[in-house]
């Protein structure tokens, strides 16, 4: 029975830490600034790849893709 109790405690402790980690990661979210949106628009118009734009802005490729999709870009 002691092994099962230890496993339950470990699972519970892991869940608490995971929940706190998610909360911390979510609070780091930042919106695109008007300057970043301008850079994104100009870069897309200039034919730059999303991966290149992501590197220039220090954002992930999925963030760039999501921003384009949300704002009607192509």
PQR file with spaces between the fields and no chain letter, atoms N, CA, C, O and H, PARSE charges and radii, in Angstrom:
ATOM       1  N    UNK     1       0.818   -1.195    0.000 -0.4000 1.5000
ATOM       2  CA   UNK     1       0.000    0.000    0.000 -0.0000 2.0000
ATOM       3  C    UNK     1       0.862    1.259    0.000  0.5500 1.7000
ATOM       4  O    UNK     1       0.437    2.284   -0.534 -0.5500 1.4000
ATOM       5  N    UNK     2       2.058    1.214    0.582 -0.4000 1.5000
ATOM       6  CA   UNK     2       2.886    2.401    0.660 -0.0000 2.0000
ATOM       7  C    UNK     2       3.337    2.865   -0.723  0.5500 1.7000
ATOM       8  O    UNK     2       3.443    4.066   -0.968 -0.5500 1.4000
ATOM       9  H    UNK     2       2.403    0.382    1.015  0.4000 1.0000
ATOM      10  N    UNK     3       3.598    1.937   -1.612 -0.4000 1.5000
ATOM      11  CA   UNK     3       4.012    2.286   -2.972 -0.0000 2.0000
ATOM      12  C    UNK     3       2.887    3.034   -3.677  0.5500 1.7000
ATOM      13  O    UNK     3       3.133    4.035   -4.350 -0.5500 1.4000
ATOM      14  H    UNK     3       3.512    0.961   -1.413  0.4000 1.0000
ATOM      15  N    UNK     4       1.665    2.558   -3.527 -0.4000 1.5000
ATOM      16  CA   UNK     4       0.527    3.223   -4.166 -0.0000 2.0000
ATOM      17  C    UNK     4       0.329    4.621   -3.601  0.5500 1.7000
ATOM      18  O    UNK     4       0.029    5.551   -4.349 -0.5500 1.4000
ATOM      19  H    UNK     4       1.465    1.745   -2.979  0.4000 1.0000
ATOM      20  N    UNK     5       0.493    4.783   -2.289 -0.4000 1.5000
ATOM      21  CA   UNK     5       0.367    6.104   -1.677 -0.0000 2.0000
ATOM      22  C    UNK     5       1.435    7.050   -2.216  0.5500 1.7000
ATOM      23  O    UNK     5       1.155    8.217   -2.492 -0.5500 1.4000
ATOM      24  H    UNK     5       0.738    4.028   -1.682  0.4000 1.0000
ATOM      25  N    UNK     6       2.652    6.548   -2.365 -0.4000 1.5000
ATOM      26  CA   UNK     6       3.747    7.360   -2.895 -0.0000 2.0000
ATOM      27  C    UNK     6       3.475    7.755   -4.343  0.5500 1.7000
ATOM      28  O    UNK     6       3.749    8.888   -4.738 -0.5500 1.4000
ATOM      29  H    UNK     6       2.879    5.600   -2.141  0.4000 1.0000
ATOM      30  N    UNK     7       2.937    6.829   -5.135 -0.4000 1.5000
ATOM      31  CA   UNK     7       2.613    7.131   -6.530 -0.0000 2.0000
ATOM      32  C    UNK     7       1.528    8.200   -6.611  0.5500 1.7000
ATOM      33  O    UNK     7       1.622    9.122   -7.422 -0.5500 1.4000
ATOM      34  H    UNK     7       2.714    5.909   -4.814  0.4000 1.0000
ATOM      35  N    UNK     8       0.497    8.080   -5.773 -0.4000 1.5000
ATOM      36  CA   UNK     8      -0.578    9.079   -5.764 -0.0000 2.0000
ATOM      37  C    UNK     8      -0.039   10.450   -5.383  0.5500 1.7000
ATOM      38  O    UNK     8      -0.423   11.454   -5.984 -0.5500 1.4000
ATOM      39  H    UNK     8       0.420    7.331   -5.114  0.4000 1.0000
ATOM      40  N    UNK     9       0.845   10.505   -4.394 -0.4000 1.5000
ATOM      41  CA   UNK     9       1.426   11.775   -3.966 -0.0000 2.0000
ATOM      42  C    UNK     9       2.265   12.385   -5.080  0.5500 1.7000
ATOM      43  O    UNK     9       2.217   13.595   -5.306 -0.5500 1.4000
ATOM      44  H    UNK     9       1.157    9.690   -3.906  0.4000 1.0000
ATOM      45  N    UNK    10       3.030   11.554   -5.775 -0.4000 1.5000
ATOM      46  CA   UNK    10       3.863   12.036   -6.875 -0.0000 2.0000
ATOM      47  C    UNK    10       3.007   12.577   -8.005  0.5500 1.7000
ATOM      48  O    UNK    10       3.305   13.636   -8.557 -0.5500 1.4000
ATOM      49  H    UNK    10       3.069   10.571   -5.591  0.4000 1.0000
ATOM      50  N    UNK    11       1.951   11.866   -8.352 -0.4000 1.5000
ATOM      51  CA   UNK    11       1.050   12.311   -9.418 -0.0000 2.0000
ATOM      52  C    UNK    11       0.390   13.623   -9.027  0.5500 1.7000
ATOM      53  O    UNK    11       0.299   14.536   -9.847 -0.5500 1.4000
ATOM      54  H    UNK    11       1.709   11.006   -7.903  0.4000 1.0000
ATOM      55  N    UNK    12      -0.068   13.728   -7.795 -0.4000 1.5000
ATOM      56  CA   UNK    12      -0.704   14.947   -7.315 -0.0000 2.0000
ATOM      57  C    UNK    12       0.275   16.112   -7.351  0.5500 1.7000
ATOM      58  O    UNK    12      -0.074   17.202   -7.805 -0.5500 1.4000
ATOM      59  H    UNK    12       0.007   12.986   -7.129  0.4000 1.0000
ATOM      60  N    UNK    13       1.496   15.889   -6.876 -0.4000 1.5000
ATOM      61  CA   UNK    13       2.519   16.925   -6.859 -0.0000 2.0000
ATOM      62  C    UNK    13       2.869   17.364   -8.272  0.5500 1.7000
ATOM      63  O    UNK    13       3.043   18.558   -8.520 -0.5500 1.4000
ATOM      64  H    UNK    13       1.779   15.004   -6.507  0.4000 1.0000
ATOM      65  N    UNK    14       2.973   16.433   -9.193 -0.4000 1.5000
ATOM      66  CA   UNK    14       3.274   16.745  -10.592 -0.0000 2.0000
ATOM      67  C    UNK    14       2.163   17.576  -11.210  0.5500 1.7000
ATOM      68  O    UNK    14       2.433   18.523  -11.949 -0.5500 1.4000
ATOM      69  H    UNK    14       2.832   15.464   -8.991  0.4000 1.0000
ATOM      70  N    UNK    15       0.924   17.234  -10.917 -0.4000 1.5000
ATOM      71  CA   UNK    15      -0.212   17.983  -11.458 -0.0000 2.0000
ATOM      72  C    UNK    15      -0.201   19.417  -10.963  0.5500 1.7000
ATOM      73  O    UNK    15      -0.491   20.336  -11.730 -0.5500 1.4000
ATOM      74  H    UNK    15       0.705   16.464  -10.317  0.4000 1.0000
ATOM      75  N    UNK    16       0.127   19.624   -9.703 -0.4000 1.5000
ATOM      76  CA   UNK    16       0.175   20.983   -9.154 -0.0000 2.0000
ATOM      77  C    UNK    16       1.268   21.780   -9.843  0.5500 1.7000
ATOM      78  O    UNK    16       1.045   22.927  -10.231 -0.5500 1.4000
ATOM      79  H    UNK    16       0.363   18.878   -9.080  0.4000 1.0000
ATOM      80  N    UNK    17       2.451   21.190  -10.002 -0.4000 1.5000
ATOM      81  CA   UNK    17       3.545   21.900  -10.656 -0.0000 2.0000
ATOM      82  C    UNK    17       3.229   22.183  -12.120  0.5500 1.7000
ATOM      83  O    UNK    17       3.576   23.252  -12.624 -0.5500 1.4000
ATOM      84  H    UNK    17       2.633   20.258   -9.687  0.4000 1.0000
ATOM      85  N    UNK    18       2.590   21.266  -12.803 -0.4000 1.5000
ATOM      86  CA   UNK    18       2.217   21.477  -14.200 -0.0000 2.0000
ATOM      87  C    UNK    18       1.239   22.630  -14.318  0.5500 1.7000
ATOM      88  O    UNK    18       1.358   23.462  -15.218 -0.5500 1.4000
ATOM      89  H    UNK    18       2.308   20.398  -12.394  0.4000 1.0000
ATOM      90  N    UNK    19       0.271   22.683  -13.410 -0.4000 1.5000
ATOM      91  CA   UNK    19      -0.719   23.758  -13.429 -0.0000 2.0000
ATOM      92  C    UNK    19      -0.035   25.106  -13.213  0.5500 1.7000
ATOM      93  O    UNK    19      -0.349   26.074  -13.905 -0.5500 1.4000
ATOM      94  H    UNK    19       0.175   22.007  -12.679  0.4000 1.0000
ATOM      95  N    UNK    20       0.891   25.180  -12.267 -0.4000 1.5000
ATOM      96  CA   UNK    20       1.609   26.423  -12.012 -0.0000 2.0000
ATOM      97  C    UNK    20       2.493   26.805  -13.188  0.5500 1.7000
ATOM      98  O    UNK    20       2.615   27.986  -13.514 -0.5500 1.4000
ATOM      99  H    UNK    20       1.146   24.393  -11.705  0.4000 1.0000
ATOM     100  N    UNK    21       3.110   25.819  -13.827 -0.4000 1.5000
ATOM     101  CA   UNK    21       3.973   26.089  -14.976 -0.0000 2.0000
ATOM     102  C    UNK    21       3.154   26.648  -16.129  0.5500 1.7000
ATOM     103  O    UNK    21       3.587   27.587  -16.796 -0.5500 1.4000
ATOM     104  H    UNK    21       3.011   24.860  -13.563  0.4000 1.0000
ATOM     105  N    UNK    22       1.976   26.084  -16.371 -0.4000 1.5000
ATOM     106  CA   UNK    22       1.120   26.597  -17.443 -0.0000 2.0000
ATOM     107  C    UNK    22       0.723   28.033  -17.162  0.5500 1.7000
ATOM     108  O    UNK    22       0.737   28.868  -18.067 -0.5500 1.4000
ATOM     109  H    UNK    22       1.624   25.321  -15.829  0.4000 1.0000
ATOM     110  N    UNK    23       0.373   28.330  -15.932 -0.4000 1.5000
ATOM     111  CA   UNK    23      -0.040   29.679  -15.576 -0.0000 2.0000
ATOM     112  C    UNK    23       1.105   30.658  -15.828  0.5500 1.7000
ATOM     113  O    UNK    23       0.880   31.756  -16.335 -0.5500 1.4000
ATOM     114  H    UNK    23       0.361   27.652  -15.197  0.4000 1.0000
ATOM     115  N    UNK    24       2.321   30.269  -15.479 -0.4000 1.5000
ATOM     116  CA   UNK    24       3.484   31.117  -15.694 -0.0000 2.0000
ATOM     117  C    UNK    24       3.718   31.326  -17.186  0.5500 1.7000
ATOM     118  O    UNK    24       3.996   32.445  -17.617 -0.5500 1.4000
ATOM     119  H    UNK    24       2.504   29.376  -15.067  0.4000 1.0000
ATOM     120  N    UNK    25       3.610   30.270  -17.971 -0.4000 1.5000
ATOM     121  CA   UNK    25       3.829   30.396  -19.403 -0.0000 2.0000
ATOM     122  C    UNK    25       2.766   31.277  -20.035  0.5500 1.7000
ATOM     123  O    UNK    25       3.077   32.079  -20.917 -0.5500 1.4000
ATOM     124  H    UNK    25       3.385   29.361  -17.621  0.4000 1.0000
ATOM     125  N    UNK    26       1.538   31.148  -19.611 -0.4000 1.5000
ATOM     126  CA   UNK    26       0.467   31.944  -20.186 -0.0000 2.0000
ATOM     127  C    UNK    26       0.647   33.424  -19.870  0.5500 1.7000
ATOM     128  O    UNK    26       0.308   34.269  -20.698 -0.5500 1.4000
ATOM     129  H    UNK    26       1.285   30.497  -18.895  0.4000 1.0000
ATOM     130  N    UNK    27       1.169   33.755  -18.702 -0.4000 1.5000
ATOM     131  CA   UNK    27       1.332   35.152  -18.345 -0.0000 2.0000
ATOM     132  C    UNK    27       2.432   35.818  -19.169  0.5500 1.7000
ATOM     133  O    UNK    27       2.523   37.045  -19.194 -0.5500 1.4000
ATOM     134  H    UNK    27       1.444   33.068  -18.030  0.4000 1.0000
ATOM     135  N    UNK    28       3.262   35.033  -19.839 -0.4000 1.5000
ATOM     136  CA   UNK    28       4.325   35.577  -20.668 -0.0000 2.0000
ATOM     137  C    UNK    28       3.814   35.982  -22.052  0.5500 1.7000
ATOM     138  O    UNK    28       4.569   36.544  -22.845 -0.5500 1.4000
ATOM     139  H    UNK    28       3.189   34.036  -19.819  0.4000 1.0000
ATOM     140  N    UNK    29       2.546   35.705  -22.351 -0.4000 1.5000
ATOM     141  CA   UNK    29       1.971   36.017  -23.653 -0.0000 2.0000
ATOM     142  C    UNK    29       1.970   37.518  -23.885  0.5500 1.7000
ATOM     143  O    UNK    29       1.607   38.289  -22.997 -0.5500 1.4000
ATOM     144  H    UNK    29       1.932   35.248  -21.706  0.4000 1.0000
ATOM     145  N    UNK    30       2.375   37.929  -25.071 -0.4000 1.5000
ATOM     146  CA   UNK    30       2.302   39.342  -25.435 -0.0000 2.0000
ATOM     147  C    UNK    30       1.632   39.473  -26.794  0.5500 1.7000
ATOM     148  O    UNK    30       1.826   38.648  -27.687 -0.5500 1.4000
ATOM     149  H    UNK    30       2.670   37.302  -25.792  0.4000 1.0000
ATOM     150  N    UNK    31       0.847   40.519  -26.926 -0.4000 1.5000
ATOM     151  CA   UNK    31       0.193   40.800  -28.197 -0.0000 2.0000
ATOM     152  C    UNK    31       1.216   41.375  -29.168  0.5500 1.7000
ATOM     153  O    UNK    31       2.270   41.864  -28.761 -0.5500 1.4000
ATOM     154  H    UNK    31       0.689   41.189  -26.200  0.4000 1.0000
ATOM     155  N    UNK    32       0.895   41.310  -30.439 -0.4000 1.5000
ATOM     156  CA   UNK    32       1.731   41.964  -31.431 -0.0000 2.0000
ATOM     157  C    UNK    32       1.595   43.473  -31.255  0.5500 1.7000
ATOM     158  O    UNK    32       0.495   43.987  -31.050 -0.5500 1.4000
ATOM     159  H    UNK    32       0.038   40.913  -30.770  0.4000 1.0000
ATOM     160  N    UNK    33       2.700   44.160  -31.337 -0.4000 1.5000
ATOM     161  CA   UNK    33       2.656   45.620  -31.272 -0.0000 2.0000
ATOM     162  C    UNK    33       2.311   46.140  -32.667  0.5500 1.7000
ATOM     163  O    UNK    33       2.453   45.413  -33.650 -0.5500 1.4000
ATOM     164  H    UNK    33       3.593   43.742  -31.504  0.4000 1.0000
ATOM     165  N    UNK    34       1.860   47.386  -32.760 -0.4000 1.5000
ATOM     166  CA   UNK    34       1.610   47.960  -34.089 -0.0000 2.0000
ATOM     167  C    UNK    34       2.861   47.933  -34.974  0.5500 1.7000
ATOM     168  O    UNK    34       2.760   47.747  -36.186 -0.5500 1.4000
ATOM     169  H    UNK    34       1.744   47.976  -31.961  0.4000 1.0000
ATOM     170  N    UNK    35       4.015   48.113  -34.382 -0.4000 1.5000
ATOM     171  CA   UNK    35       5.267   48.074  -35.154 -0.0000 2.0000
ATOM     172  C    UNK    35       5.504   46.668  -35.701  0.5500 1.7000
ATOM     173  O    UNK    35       5.895   46.509  -36.857 -0.5500 1.4000
ATOM     174  H    UNK    35       4.098   48.264  -33.396  0.4000 1.0000
ATOM     175  N    UNK    36       5.266   45.642  -34.870 -0.4000 1.5000
ATOM     176  CA   UNK    36       5.431   44.261  -35.333 -0.0000 2.0000
ATOM     177  C    UNK    36       4.436   43.938  -36.441  0.5500 1.7000
ATOM     178  O    UNK    36       4.783   43.258  -37.407 -0.5500 1.4000
ATOM     179  H    UNK    36       4.948   45.771  -33.931  0.4000 1.0000
ATOM     180  N    UNK    37       3.204   44.418  -36.310 -0.4000 1.5000
ATOM     181  CA   UNK    37       2.206   44.169  -37.355 -0.0000 2.0000
ATOM     182  C    UNK    37       2.609   44.853  -38.660  0.5500 1.7000
ATOM     183  O    UNK    37       2.420   44.297  -39.742 -0.5500 1.4000
ATOM     184  H    UNK    37       2.922   44.970  -35.525  0.4000 1.0000
ATOM     185  N    UNK    38       3.158   46.049  -38.553 -0.4000 1.5000
ATOM     186  CA   UNK    38       3.640   46.745  -39.746 -0.0000 2.0000
ATOM     187  C    UNK    38       4.785   46.000  -40.404  0.5500 1.7000
ATOM     188  O    UNK    38       4.835   45.872  -41.627 -0.5500 1.4000
ATOM     189  H    UNK    38       3.311   46.501  -37.674  0.4000 1.0000
ATOM     190  N    UNK    39       5.699   45.511  -39.587 -0.4000 1.5000
ATOM     191  CA   UNK    39       6.828   44.730  -40.108 -0.0000 2.0000
ATOM     192  C    UNK    39       6.325   43.457  -40.776  0.5500 1.7000
ATOM     193  O    UNK    39       6.806   43.071  -41.841 -0.5500 1.4000
ATOM     194  H    UNK    39       5.658   45.615  -38.594  0.4000 1.0000
ATOM     195  N    UNK    40       5.354   42.810  -40.141 -0.4000 1.5000
ATOM     196  CA   UNK    40       4.776   41.584  -40.693 -0.0000 2.0000
ATOM     197  C    UNK    40       4.126   41.858  -42.042  0.5500 1.7000
ATOM     198  O    UNK    40       4.348   41.122  -43.004 -0.5500 1.4000
ATOM     199  H    UNK    40       4.963   43.124  -39.276  0.4000 1.0000
ATOM     200  N    UNK    41       3.325   42.915  -42.113 -0.4000 1.5000
ATOM     201  CA   UNK    41       2.637   43.255  -43.364 -0.0000 2.0000
ATOM     202  C    UNK    41       3.631   43.586  -44.474  0.5500 1.7000
ATOM     203  O    UNK    41       3.493   43.113  -45.602 -0.5500 1.4000
ATOM     204  H    UNK    41       3.144   43.513  -41.332  0.4000 1.0000
ATOM     205  N    UNK    42       4.630   44.397  -44.148 -0.4000 1.5000
ATOM     206  CA   UNK    42       5.626   44.783  -45.152 -0.0000 2.0000
ATOM     207  C    UNK    42       6.437   43.572  -45.615  0.5500 1.7000
ATOM     208  O    UNK    42       6.743   43.435  -46.799 -0.5500 1.4000
ATOM     209  H    UNK    42       4.743   44.781  -43.231  0.4000 1.0000
ATOM     210  N    UNK    43       6.775   42.710  -44.685 -0.4000 1.5000
ATOM     211  CA   UNK    43       7.556   41.519  -45.031 -0.0000 2.0000
ATOM     212  C    UNK    43       6.766   40.573  -45.919  0.5500 1.7000
ATOM     213  O    UNK    43       7.301   40.017  -46.878 -0.5500 1.4000
ATOM     214  H    UNK    43       6.527   42.821  -43.723  0.4000 1.0000
ATOM     215  N    UNK    44       5.483   40.391  -45.595 -0.4000 1.5000
ATOM     216  CA   UNK    44       4.634   39.533  -46.434 -0.0000 2.0000
ATOM     217  C    UNK    44       4.486   40.123  -47.828  0.5500 1.7000
ATOM     218  O    UNK    44       4.551   39.410  -48.830 -0.5500 1.4000
ATOM     219  H    UNK    44       5.048   40.843  -44.816  0.4000 1.0000
ATOM     220  N    UNK    45       4.288   41.429  -47.876 -0.4000 1.5000
ATOM     221  CA   UNK    45       4.143   42.102  -49.173 -0.0000 2.0000
ATOM     222  C    UNK    45       5.434   41.973  -49.989  0.5500 1.7000
ATOM     223  O    UNK    45       5.395   41.884  -51.216 -0.5500 1.4000
ATOM     224  H    UNK    45       4.235   42.008  -47.063  0.4000 1.0000
ATOM     225  N    UNK    46       6.565   41.964  -49.300 -0.4000 1.5000
ATOM     226  CA   UNK    46       7.858   41.818  -49.963 -0.0000 2.0000
ATOM     227  C    UNK    46       8.197   40.382  -50.324  0.5500 1.7000
ATOM     228  O    UNK    46       9.237   40.123  -50.929 -0.5500 1.4000
ATOM     229  H    UNK    46       6.597   42.036  -48.303  0.4000 1.0000
ATOM     230  N    UNK    47       7.330   39.448  -49.959 -0.4000 1.5000
ATOM     231  CA   UNK    47       7.531   38.056  -50.340 -0.0000 2.0000
ATOM     232  C    UNK    47       8.385   37.229  -49.396  0.5500 1.7000
ATOM     233  O    UNK    47       8.814   36.132  -49.755 -0.5500 1.4000
ATOM     234  H    UNK    47       6.486   39.659  -49.468  0.4000 1.0000
ATOM     235  N    UNK    48       8.639   37.732  -48.202 -0.4000 1.5000
ATOM     236  CA   UNK    48       9.447   36.969  -47.251 -0.0000 2.0000
ATOM     237  C    UNK    48       8.674   35.770  -46.729  0.5500 1.7000
ATOM     238  O    UNK    48       7.449   35.808  -46.611 -0.5500 1.4000
ATOM     239  H    UNK    48       8.291   38.624  -47.911  0.4000 1.0000
ATOM     240  N    UNK    49       9.396   34.717  -46.421 -0.4000 1.5000
ATOM     241  CA   UNK    49       8.800   33.504  -45.853 -0.0000 2.0000
ATOM     242  C    UNK    49       8.432   33.744  -44.393  0.5500 1.7000
ATOM     243  O    UNK    49       9.069   34.538  -43.700 -0.5500 1.4000
ATOM     244  H    UNK    49      10.391   34.687  -46.517  0.4000 1.0000
ATOM     245  N    UNK    50       7.401   33.048  -43.942 -0.4000 1.5000
ATOM     246  CA   UNK    50       6.958   33.193  -42.559 -0.0000 2.0000
ATOM     247  C    UNK    50       8.064   32.822  -41.572  0.5500 1.7000
ATOM     248  O    UNK    50       8.186   33.443  -40.517 -0.5500 1.4000
ATOM     249  H    UNK    50       6.884   32.403  -44.505  0.4000 1.0000
ATOM     250  N    UNK    51       8.861   31.826  -41.904 -0.4000 1.5000
ATOM     251  CA   UNK    51       9.958   31.410  -41.022 -0.0000 2.0000
ATOM     252  C    UNK    51      10.978   32.531  -40.857  0.5500 1.7000
ATOM     253  O    UNK    51      11.498   32.746  -39.762 -0.5500 1.4000
ATOM     254  H    UNK    51       8.762   31.321  -42.761  0.4000 1.0000
ATOM     255  N    UNK    52      11.259   33.232  -41.926 -0.4000 1.5000
ATOM     256  CA   UNK    52      12.197   34.350  -41.892 -0.0000 2.0000
ATOM     257  C    UNK    52      11.635   35.491  -41.041  0.5500 1.7000
ATOM     258  O    UNK    52      12.352   36.089  -40.238 -0.5500 1.4000
ATOM     259  H    UNK    52      10.837   33.057  -42.816  0.4000 1.0000
ATOM     260  N    UNK    53      10.357   35.782  -41.225 -0.4000 1.5000
ATOM     261  CA   UNK    53       9.696   36.840  -40.453 -0.0000 2.0000
ATOM     262  C    UNK    53       9.705   36.476  -38.971  0.5500 1.7000
ATOM     263  O    UNK    53       9.959   37.325  -38.117 -0.5500 1.4000
ATOM     264  H    UNK    53       9.775   35.296  -41.877  0.4000 1.0000
ATOM     265  N    UNK    54       9.427   35.220  -38.676 -0.4000 1.5000
ATOM     266  CA   UNK    54       9.421   34.755  -37.285 -0.0000 2.0000
ATOM     267  C    UNK    54      10.787   34.979  -36.640  0.5500 1.7000
ATOM     268  O    UNK    54      10.871   35.445  -35.503 -0.5500 1.4000
ATOM     269  H    UNK    54       9.221   34.530  -39.370  0.4000 1.0000
ATOM     270  N    UNK    55      11.842   34.652  -37.355 -0.4000 1.5000
ATOM     271  CA   UNK    55      13.194   34.837  -36.827 -0.0000 2.0000
ATOM     272  C    UNK    55      13.493   36.316  -36.598  0.5500 1.7000
ATOM     273  O    UNK    55      14.090   36.681  -35.585 -0.5500 1.4000
ATOM     274  H    UNK    55      11.774   34.274  -38.279  0.4000 1.0000
ATOM     275  N    UNK    56      13.086   37.154  -37.525 -0.4000 1.5000
ATOM     276  CA   UNK    56      13.323   38.592  -37.392 -0.0000 2.0000
ATOM     277  C    UNK    56      12.598   39.189  -36.190  0.5500 1.7000
ATOM     278  O    UNK    56      13.131   40.063  -35.506 -0.5500 1.4000
ATOM     279  H    UNK    56      12.601   36.857  -38.348  0.4000 1.0000
ATOM     280  N    UNK    57      11.384   38.713  -35.937 -0.4000 1.5000
ATOM     281  CA   UNK    57      10.586   39.256  -34.837 -0.0000 2.0000
ATOM     282  C    UNK    57      10.815   38.530  -33.513  0.5500 1.7000
ATOM     283  O    UNK    57      10.324   38.959  -32.469 -0.5500 1.4000
ATOM     284  H    UNK    57      10.951   38.003  -36.493  0.4000 1.0000
ATOM     285  N    UNK    58      11.564   37.429  -33.563 -0.4000 1.5000
ATOM     286  CA   UNK    58      11.794   36.665  -32.346 -0.0000 2.0000
ATOM     287  C    UNK    58      10.546   35.955  -31.856  0.5500 1.7000
ATOM     288  O    UNK    58      10.342   35.789  -30.653 -0.5500 1.4000
ATOM     289  H    UNK    58      11.963   37.080  -34.411  0.4000 1.0000
ATOM     290  N    UNK    59       9.712   35.539  -32.800 -0.4000 1.5000
ATOM     291  CA   UNK    59       8.462   34.829  -32.498 -0.0000 2.0000
ATOM     292  C    UNK    59       8.514   33.456  -33.146  0.5500 1.7000
ATOM     293  O    UNK    59       9.324   33.213  -34.040 -0.5500 1.4000
ATOM     294  H    UNK    59       9.878   35.673  -33.777  0.4000 1.0000
ATOM     295  N    UNK    60       7.645   32.557  -32.691 -0.4000 1.5000
ATOM     296  CA   UNK    60       7.599   31.234  -33.315 -0.0000 2.0000
ATOM     297  C    UNK    60       6.851   31.322  -34.647  0.5500 1.7000
ATOM     298  O    UNK    60       6.053   32.232  -34.873 -0.5500 1.4000
ATOM     299  H    UNK    60       6.987   32.754  -31.965  0.4000 1.0000
ATOM     300  N    UNK    61       7.126   30.367  -35.509 -0.4000 1.5000
ATOM     301  CA   UNK    61       6.450   30.336  -36.812 -0.0000 2.0000
ATOM     302  C    UNK    61       4.946   30.184  -36.648  0.5500 1.7000
ATOM     303  O    UNK    61       4.176   30.758  -37.417 -0.5500 1.4000
ATOM     304  H    UNK    61       7.774   29.628  -35.327  0.4000 1.0000
ATOM     305  N    UNK    62       4.524   29.415  -35.653 -0.4000 1.5000
ATOM     306  CA   UNK    62       3.083   29.231  -35.445 -0.0000 2.0000
ATOM     307  C    UNK    62       2.422   30.533  -35.005  0.5500 1.7000
ATOM     308  O    UNK    62       1.267   30.783  -35.350 -0.5500 1.4000
ATOM     309  H    UNK    62       5.150   28.948  -35.028  0.4000 1.0000
ATOM     310  N    UNK    63       3.130   31.360  -34.254 -0.4000 1.5000
ATOM     311  CA   UNK    63       2.588   32.653  -33.835 -0.0000 2.0000
ATOM     312  C    UNK    63       2.407   33.560  -35.044  0.5500 1.7000
ATOM     313  O    UNK    63       1.399   34.258  -35.155 -0.5500 1.4000
ATOM     314  H    UNK    63       4.068   31.156  -33.973  0.4000 1.0000
ATOM     315  N    UNK    64       3.370   33.551  -35.943 -0.4000 1.5000
ATOM     316  CA   UNK    64       3.273   34.361  -37.162 -0.0000 2.0000
ATOM     317  C    UNK    64       2.097   33.883  -38.002  0.5500 1.7000
ATOM     318  O    UNK    64       1.299   34.691  -38.476 -0.5500 1.4000
ATOM     319  H    UNK    64       4.189   32.984  -35.853  0.4000 1.0000
ATOM     320  N    UNK    65       1.991   32.581  -38.183 -0.4000 1.5000
ATOM     321  CA   UNK    65       0.899   32.006  -38.965 -0.0000 2.0000
ATOM     322  C    UNK    65      -0.456   32.372  -38.368  0.5500 1.7000
ATOM     323  O    UNK    65      -1.383   32.734  -39.091 -0.5500 1.4000
ATOM     324  H    UNK    65       2.640   31.924  -37.798  0.4000 1.0000
ATOM     325  N    UNK    66      -0.562   32.278  -37.061 -0.4000 1.5000
ATOM     326  CA   UNK    66      -1.818   32.595  -36.368 -0.0000 2.0000
ATOM     327  C    UNK    66      -2.174   34.075  -36.531  0.5500 1.7000
ATOM     328  O    UNK    66      -3.336   34.417  -36.751 -0.5500 1.4000
ATOM     329  H    UNK    66       0.191   31.984  -36.473  0.4000 1.0000
ATOM     330  N    UNK    67      -1.191   34.933  -36.423 -0.4000 1.5000
ATOM     331  CA   UNK    67      -1.434   36.372  -36.575 -0.0000 2.0000
ATOM     332  C    UNK    67      -1.899   36.689  -37.993  0.5500 1.7000
ATOM     333  O    UNK    67      -2.801   37.507  -38.179 -0.5500 1.4000
ATOM     334  H    UNK    67      -0.247   34.655  -36.244  0.4000 1.0000
ATOM     335  N    UNK    68      -1.305   36.061  -38.977 -0.4000 1.5000
ATOM     336  CA   UNK    68      -1.714   36.262  -40.371 -0.0000 2.0000
ATOM     337  C    UNK    68      -3.145   35.783  -40.566  0.5500 1.7000
ATOM     338  O    UNK    68      -3.956   36.475  -41.182 -0.5500 1.4000
ATOM     339  H    UNK    68      -0.573   35.397  -38.827  0.4000 1.0000
ATOM     340  N    UNK    69      -3.454   34.612  -40.048 -0.4000 1.5000
ATOM     341  CA   UNK    69      -4.793   34.045  -40.184 -0.0000 2.0000
ATOM     342  C    UNK    69      -5.842   34.924  -39.493  0.5500 1.7000
ATOM     343  O    UNK    69      -6.930   35.122  -40.032 -0.5500 1.4000
ATOM     344  H    UNK    69      -2.795   34.050  -39.548  0.4000 1.0000
ATOM     345  N    UNK    70      -5.530   35.441  -38.329 -0.4000 1.5000
ATOM     346  CA   UNK    70      -6.477   36.272  -37.579 -0.0000 2.0000
ATOM     347  C    UNK    70      -6.759   37.601  -38.259  0.5500 1.7000
ATOM     348  O    UNK    70      -7.855   38.147  -38.133 -0.5500 1.4000
ATOM     349  H    UNK    70      -4.646   35.280  -37.891  0.4000 1.0000
ATOM     350  N    UNK    71      -5.781   38.118  -38.974 -0.4000 1.5000
ATOM     351  CA   UNK    71      -5.921   39.454  -39.542 -0.0000 2.0000
ATOM     352  C    UNK    71      -6.101   39.461  -41.053  0.5500 1.7000
ATOM     353  O    UNK    71      -5.905   40.489  -41.701 -0.5500 1.4000
ATOM     354  H    UNK    71      -4.891   37.675  -39.077  0.4000 1.0000
ATOM     355  N    UNK    72      -6.470   38.327  -41.607 -0.4000 1.5000
ATOM     356  CA   UNK    72      -6.825   38.255  -43.015 -0.0000 2.0000
ATOM     357  C    UNK    72      -5.678   38.364  -43.993  0.5500 1.7000
ATOM     358  O    UNK    72      -5.898   38.661  -45.167 -0.5500 1.4000
ATOM     359  H    UNK    72      -6.629   37.492  -41.081  0.4000 1.0000
ATOM     360  N    UNK    73      -4.465   38.132  -43.541 -0.4000 1.5000
ATOM     361  CA   UNK    73      -3.317   38.177  -44.443 -0.0000 2.0000
ATOM     362  C    UNK    73      -3.192   36.897  -45.234  0.5500 1.7000
ATOM     363  O    UNK    73      -3.947   35.947  -45.027 -0.5500 1.4000
ATOM     364  H    UNK    73      -4.286   37.891  -42.587  0.4000 1.0000
ATOM     365  N    UNK    74      -2.237   36.875  -46.138 -0.4000 1.5000
ATOM     366  CA   UNK    74      -2.030   35.653  -46.926 -0.0000 2.0000
ATOM     367  C    UNK    74      -0.582   35.259  -46.949  0.5500 1.7000
ATOM     368  O    UNK    74      -0.226   34.255  -47.565 -0.5500 1.4000
ATOM     369  H    UNK    74      -1.623   37.647  -46.306  0.4000 1.0000
